[in-house]
Amino acid sequence: KLHIIFQQIWQSEIIPQEMKDASIIHLYKRKGNRHECNNHRGISLLSIAGKIFARILLNRLTAHLDRGLL
């Protein structure tokens, strides 16, 4: 089923917003004062389908670049 969804995205050239959205959370770096913003870092949580599609797209673009097509 995921393959069919990816084919539809590829053909329509429209990526669903749910696959592009990310939730950003902050993590304590485990050093310094826990209440200071500089002692935290942010990470983005993406949908699994979005990550898979991004990897497929990256692989295709890299292959085109290697062949000098882009």
Backbone torsions as a table, in degrees:
resi	resn	phi	psi	omega
1	LYS	NA	-39.7	179.2
2	LEU	-61.6	-37.9	178.7
3	HIS	-60.1	-42.1	179.6
4	ILE	-65.0	-41.9	178.2
5	ILE	-62.0	-44.1	179.6
6	PHE	-64.2	-38.1	177.0
7	GLN	-63.0	-41.7	178.7
8	GLN	-64.3	-40.6	177.4
9	ILE	-63.6	-44.4	-178.0
10	TRP	-63.0	-41.9	-178.2
11	GLN	-73.2	-40.4	-177.6
12	SER	-82.9	-18.9	-176.9
13	GLU	60.9	26.9	177.7
14	ILE	-122.9	119.0	179.1
15	ILE	-95.5	126.1	179.2
16	PRO	-58.1	141.4	-178.1
17	GLN	-56.8	-35.1	-179.3
18	GLU	-60.1	-28.5	-179.8
19	MET	-83.0	-15.4	-178.7
20	LYS	-99.4	-21.8	-177.7
21	ASP	-72.7	148.7	177.0
22	ALA	-135.8	148.9	172.0
23	SER	-101.8	126.0	-179.4
24	ILE	-102.1	125.2	176.8
25	ILE	-123.6	156.3	179.4
26	HIS	-107.5	143.6	178.9
27	LEU	-121.1	137.4	175.5
28	TYR	-70.9	133.4	-178.5
29	LYS	-77.2	-2.5	-179.1
30	ARG	66.2	31.3	172.4
31	LYS	-150.3	145.8	180.0
32	GLY	76.7	-172.4	-178.1
33	ASN	-70.2	124.7	-177.5
34	ARG	-64.1	-20.8	-176.1
35	HIS	-89.8	-3.0	178.9
36	GLU	-95.8	134.5	-177.8
37	CYS	-62.1	-32.6	-178.8
38	ASN	-64.7	-15.7	-179.1
39	ASN	-97.2	17.0	176.7
40	HIS	-125.7	157.9	173.3
41	ARG	-133.8	152.1	-179.5
42	GLY	-97.3	146.8	171.7
43	ILE	-130.7	150.4	178.9
44	SER	-103.9	130.1	175.7
45	LEU	-103.3	117.9	-178.2
46	LEU	-109.5	161.2	176.3
47	SER	-69.0	149.4	179.5
48	ILE	-62.2	-43.8	179.4
49	ALA	-61.0	-39.6	177.9
50	GLY	-64.3	-39.9	177.9
51	LYS	-64.8	-43.5	-179.7
52	ILE	-63.9	-45.7	-180.0
53	PHE	-63.1	-41.5	178.6
54	ALA	-61.3	-39.2	179.1
55	ARG	-67.0	-42.0	177.8
56	ILE	-62.0	-45.5	179.2
57	LEU	-61.9	-44.1	177.9
58	LEU	-59.8	-44.4	179.7
59	ASN	-62.7	-41.0	179.3
60	ARG	-66.8	-44.0	179.4
61	LEU	-64.8	-40.5	178.6
62	THR	-62.5	-41.5	178.5
63	ALA	-62.2	-41.6	178.1
64	HIS	-65.9	-40.4	178.3
65	LEU	-63.7	-41.9	179.8
66	ASP	-62.8	-32.0	179.3
67	ARG	-87.1	-3.3	-179.4
68	GLY	75.9	23.2	-178.1
69	LEU	-87.9	-11.3	177.8
70	LEU	-118.1	NA	NA
